């Protein structure tokens, strides 16, 4: 199906701007030394086999709310959609509620449309703390996609857009993760762990395609959730995988 002229022009413009500016894909300040768990907010999430302080943790939006039972106070990084900061949707309001009074290491806010000062004020309004905060615009997301997938994704329509969970997976790979384990990321589910609104999950089809492409290319992608492994074909994180990819020595996790 041929794209409308307006979308063709947008695609050309974004591609040209990207090639001129050549943005660098965000990566963690210190390379990850062990497996990385990307925790999403699907209603069901599972603590990975062998989970310990040798693992790094990245949360997405309000998924940090489940980490109390994992024994984690502060994730290494958090990816947050811009609308969660000030938006008035059911999901945004609940995200701010569950993050109130919590802290993360490095906070990435995706596609924030206002100033950096406005971002800091918006986050402070719901009492969420961080060691550092950075903005991830569309061009940097494009850079992350290209760094891992080898092509350009200008996100013209919903069929090309991917979730913040996949953004976090790209970030983990770029930052040297020995293995990436997704938990609470289920493209086939609806709803979120922090509310009962049962909202539809966006970009599910694209997420599934990207996860399968990563596996086909040999990236060590796993899921801690049996239901996801059964339905999607993403390999289940097991004792065998732990023995293969476990960190060599314990590390200290940053605290508040």
C-alpha positions as CSV (number, residue, x, y, z in Angstrom):
1,X,0.0,0.0,0.0
2,X,1.4,3.4,-1.1
3,X,1.9,6.0,1.6
4,X,0.0,9.4,1.3
5,X,2.2,12.2,0.1
6,X,2.2,13.9,3.5
7,X,3.6,10.7,5.1
8,X,6.2,10.3,2.3
9,X,7.4,13.9,2.9
10,X,7.5,13.3,6.6
11,X,9.6,10.2,6.0
12,X,12.0,12.0,3.8
13,X,12.3,15.0,6.2
14,X,13.0,12.8,9.2
15,X,15.5,10.7,7.3
16,X,17.4,13.7,6.0
17,X,17.5,15.4,9.4
18,X,18.7,12.2,11.0
19,X,21.5,11.7,8.5
20,X,22.6,15.3,8.9
21,X,22.6,15.3,12.7
22,X,23.8,11.7,13.3
23,X,22.5,11.5,16.9
24,X,24.3,9.1,19.2
25,X,22.2,6.3,20.7
26,X,21.9,6.6,24.5
27,X,23.8,4.1,26.5
28,X,24.4,3.5,30.2
29,X,27.3,5.6,31.7
30,X,28.9,2.4,32.9
31,X,28.6,-0.8,30.7
32,X,26.4,-3.5,32.2
33,X,28.4,-6.4,33.5
34,X,25.7,-9.0,33.9
35,X,22.2,-9.9,32.8
36,X,19.7,-7.0,32.5
37,X,16.1,-7.4,33.4
38,X,13.7,-5.1,31.7
39,X,10.6,-4.9,33.8
40,X,7.3,-3.9,32.2
41,X,3.9,-3.2,33.7
42,X,1.9,-6.1,32.3
43,X,-0.4,-7.6,35.0
44,X,1.8,-10.7,35.3
45,X,5.6,-10.5,35.9
46,X,8.0,-13.1,37.3
47,X,11.3,-12.7,39.2
48,X,13.9,-14.3,36.9
49,X,15.6,-17.5,38.0
50,X,18.7,-16.8,40.1
51,X,17.9,-13.1,40.4
52,X,20.4,-11.3,42.6
53,X,22.5,-8.1,42.9
54,X,24.5,-9.4,39.9
55,X,21.6,-8.4,37.7
56,X,20.9,-4.9,36.4
57,X,17.3,-3.7,36.3
58,X,15.6,-1.3,33.9
59,X,11.9,-0.3,34.6
60,X,9.4,1.2,32.2
61,X,6.9,3.8,33.3
62,X,5.2,2.7,36.5
63,X,6.6,-0.9,36.6
64,X,8.9,0.1,39.5
65,X,5.9,-0.4,41.7
66,X,6.5,-4.2,41.7
67,X,10.1,-4.1,42.7
68,X,9.5,-4.1,46.4
69,X,8.8,-7.8,46.4
70,X,11.9,-8.3,44.3
71,X,14.0,-6.7,47.0
72,X,15.0,-3.7,44.8
73,X,14.6,-0.1,45.9
74,X,16.4,1.7,43.0
75,X,16.5,0.4,39.4
76,X,19.6,1.2,37.3
77,X,17.5,3.1,34.8
78,X,13.9,4.0,34.0
79,X,12.3,4.8,30.7
80,X,9.2,7.0,31.0
81,X,6.8,8.2,28.2
82,X,6.5,12.0,28.3
83,X,2.7,11.9,28.9
84,X,3.3,10.2,32.3
85,X,4.8,13.4,33.7
86,X,1.8,15.7,33.3
87,X,-0.9,13.8,31.4
88,X,-4.4,13.4,32.8
89,X,-5.2,9.9,31.3
90,X,-6.0,7.1,33.6
91,X,-2.7,5.4,33.0
92,X,-0.6,8.6,33.5
93,X,-2.3,9.4,36.8
94,X,-1.7,5.9,38.2
95,X,1.9,6.0,37.0
96,X,2.6,9.2,39.0
97,X,0.7,7.7,42.0
98,X,2.8,4.5,42.2
99,X,6.1,6.4,41.6
100,X,5.5,9.0,44.2
101,X,8.3,9.0,46.8
102,X,10.4,6.5,44.8
103,X,13.8,6.9,43.1
104,X,15.6,5.6,40.1
105,X,19.2,5.8,38.9
106,X,19.1,7.3,35.5
107,X,15.7,8.5,34.2
108,X,15.1,8.8,30.5
109,X,11.9,10.7,29.5
110,X,10.9,9.8,25.9
111,X,9.9,12.6,23.5
112,X,9.4,15.3,26.1
113,X,8.0,18.3,24.2
114,X,8.8,21.1,26.6
115,X,12.0,22.6,28.2
116,X,14.4,20.7,30.5
117,X,13.4,23.0,33.4
118,X,9.7,22.2,32.8
119,X,10.6,18.5,32.9
120,X,12.4,18.7,36.2
121,X,9.5,20.7,37.7
122,X,7.0,18.1,36.4
123,X,8.9,15.2,37.9
124,X,9.3,17.0,41.2
125,X,5.6,17.6,41.4
126,X,5.0,13.9,42.0
127,X,8.0,13.5,44.2
128,X,10.0,11.1,42.0
129,X,13.8,11.3,42.5
130,X,16.7,10.3,40.3
131,X,20.5,10.5,40.1
132,X,20.3,12.0,36.6
133,X,17.6,12.7,34.1
134,X,17.9,12.9,30.3
135,X,15.5,13.5,27.4
136,X,15.2,11.0,24.5
137,X,13.8,12.6,21.4
138,X,12.6,10.8,18.3
139,X,16.1,11.1,16.6
140,X,17.8,9.3,19.5
141,X,15.2,6.6,19.4
142,X,15.9,6.2,15.7
143,X,19.6,5.9,16.6
144,X,18.9,3.2,19.1
145,X,16.9,1.3,16.6
146,X,19.6,1.6,13.9
147,X,22.4,0.6,16.3
148,X,20.7,-2.7,17.1
149,X,18.5,-3.5,14.0
150,X,20.8,-2.1,11.4
151,X,18.1,-0.1,9.6
152,X,16.2,3.2,9.9
153,X,12.8,3.4,11.5
154,X,11.2,6.9,11.1
155,X,8.0,5.8,12.9
156,X,5.5,7.2,10.3
157,X,2.6,5.2,11.6
158,X,1.5,2.9,14.4
159,X,2.8,-0.2,12.4
160,X,6.3,1.2,12.7
161,X,6.2,2.5,16.3
162,X,7.6,0.4,19.2
163,X,7.0,0.6,22.9
164,X,9.2,1.9,25.7
165,X,9.8,-1.7,26.7
166,X,11.5,-2.3,23.4
167,X,13.4,1.0,23.8
168,X,14.7,-0.3,27.1
169,X,15.7,-3.6,25.4
170,X,17.7,-1.7,22.8
171,X,19.3,0.3,25.5
172,X,20.4,-2.8,27.4
173,X,21.9,-4.3,24.3
174,X,23.7,-1.1,23.4
175,X,25.0,-0.9,27.0
176,X,26.7,-4.3,26.8
177,X,24.1,-6.6,28.5
178,X,25.3,-10.2,28.6
179,X,21.6,-11.2,28.3
180,X,18.3,-9.3,28.3
181,X,15.4,-10.8,30.3
182,X,12.0,-9.3,29.9
183,X,9.5,-9.6,32.7
184,X,6.0,-8.1,32.7
185,X,6.3,-7.4,29.0
186,X,3.6,-9.3,27.2
187,X,2.5,-7.9,23.8
188,X,-0.6,-10.2,23.9
189,X,-1.9,-8.9,27.2
190,X,-4.0,-5.9,28.2
191,X,-4.0,-3.9,31.4
192,X,-1.3,-2.7,33.8
193,X,-0.2,-4.0,37.1
194,X,-0.8,-0.7,38.9
195,X,-4.5,-0.2,37.9
196,X,-7.6,-2.2,36.9
197,X,-8.6,-0.1,33.9
198,X,-7.6,-3.0,31.6
199,X,-6.3,-0.6,28.9
200,X,-5.1,-2.0,25.6
201,X,-1.4,-2.3,25.1
202,X,-0.1,-0.1,22.2
203,X,2.4,-1.3,19.5
204,X,1.9,-4.9,20.4
205,X,2.4,-6.2,16.8
206,X,5.6,-4.2,16.2
207,X,7.0,-5.3,19.6
208,X,6.5,-9.0,18.7
209,X,8.1,-8.5,15.4
210,X,11.1,-6.8,16.9
211,X,11.6,-9.4,19.6
212,X,11.5,-12.2,17.0
213,X,13.9,-10.3,14.8
214,X,16.3,-9.9,17.7
215,X,16.2,-13.6,18.5
216,X,16.6,-14.5,14.8
217,X,19.8,-12.4,14.8
218,X,21.2,-14.2,17.8
219,X,20.7,-11.6,20.5
220,X,20.4,-13.3,23.9
221,X,16.8,-12.3,24.6
222,X,14.8,-14.2,27.2
223,X,11.5,-13.9,29.1
224,X,11.0,-14.7,32.8
225,X,7.3,-15.2,32.2
226,X,6.2,-18.7,31.2
227,X,3.0,-17.5,29.5
228,X,5.0,-15.2,27.2
229,X,7.5,-17.9,26.4
230,X,4.7,-20.3,25.5
231,X,2.8,-17.8,23.4
232,X,5.5,-15.9,21.7
233,X,8.5,-18.2,21.3
234,X,10.8,-15.9,23.3
235,X,13.1,-18.4,25.2
236,X,12.4,-18.8,28.9
237,X,15.1,-17.8,31.3
238,X,16.2,-20.9,33.1
239,X,18.9,-22.3,35.3
240,X,20.8,-23.3,32.2
241,X,20.7,-19.7,30.9
242,X,21.7,-18.4,34.3
243,X,24.8,-20.7,34.2
244,X,25.7,-19.4,30.8
245,X,25.1,-15.6,31.3
246,X,25.3,-15.1,35.0
247,X,27.7,-12.3,36.2
248,X,31.1,-13.4,37.4
249,X,31.1,-11.5,40.7
250,X,28.6,-9.6,42.9
251,X,28.2,-5.9,42.5
252,X,26.9,-3.1,44.6
253,X,23.5,-1.6,43.6
254,X,23.1,2.1,44.1
255,X,20.7,3.2,46.8
256,X,18.8,6.3,47.6
